[in-house]
């Protein structure tokens, strides 16, 4: 599939209702209003195509950019390429999608540690969203790095802009799921931070309360990991039989 064909398919999938929904969530600029279910259809069809991903990201169209992140090859991203792509981020839709690429990139962590200190709002948001992705990967963030990130959030969250605060709060929750030790440190920090105020505009969305959310999320993650380990053990037994 080439760029012209991909944009034609995206346009056909777009709906007026989705455009209204995305607008309420603060998404602006060019977009067709494509659902994530239909983006998944295109992703499955295209699979991985970095050339097409670069072309779609460069369009500045929200739907095309999100699709670009789904078909991109994270291993092909060096620091310069990540810096190039981040310039196109203008809303939480592209920021969240881009963070998935950053988290899977071999040089993602080095960029994230720089971006979270940026005074440019969307760069900082991408940085904190990417912290969430990095925290889900085994042995990527050290205990010391997690502790420093938690301390940074505690010190700066109330001074940050609206959506940076939201991204930092999400990152604090994600860091609290890394290990039992980090759970205790993140909850303690969340208690000291207190309520995080975020203006969600014309939506019914709410900011998660980190103090209560972290233990629930950590418990869910432990149960999920235990279930996955049990399935793996069964498969090994079957393979040996």
HELIX and SHEET records of a PDB file:
HELIX    1   1 UNK A    3  UNK A   13  1                                  11    
HELIX    2   2 UNK A   16  UNK A   24  1                                   9    
HELIX    3   3 UNK A   36  UNK A   46  1                                  11    
HELIX    4   4 UNK A   50  UNK A   57  1                                   8    
HELIX    5   5 UNK A   62  UNK A   71  1                                  10    
HELIX    6   6 UNK A   74  UNK A   76  5                                   3    
HELIX    7   7 UNK A   79  UNK A   86  1                                   8    
HELIX    8   8 UNK A   92  UNK A  104  1                                  13    
HELIX    9   9 UNK A  108  UNK A  115  1                                   8    
HELIX   10  10 UNK A  121  UNK A  135  1                                  15    
HELIX   11  11 UNK A  143  UNK A  156  1                                  14    
HELIX   12  12 UNK A  157  UNK A  159  5                                   3    
HELIX   13  13 UNK A  162  UNK A  175  1                                  14    
HELIX   14  14 UNK A  180  UNK A  193  1                                  14    
HELIX   15  15 UNK A  210  UNK A  240  1                                  31    
END                                                                             
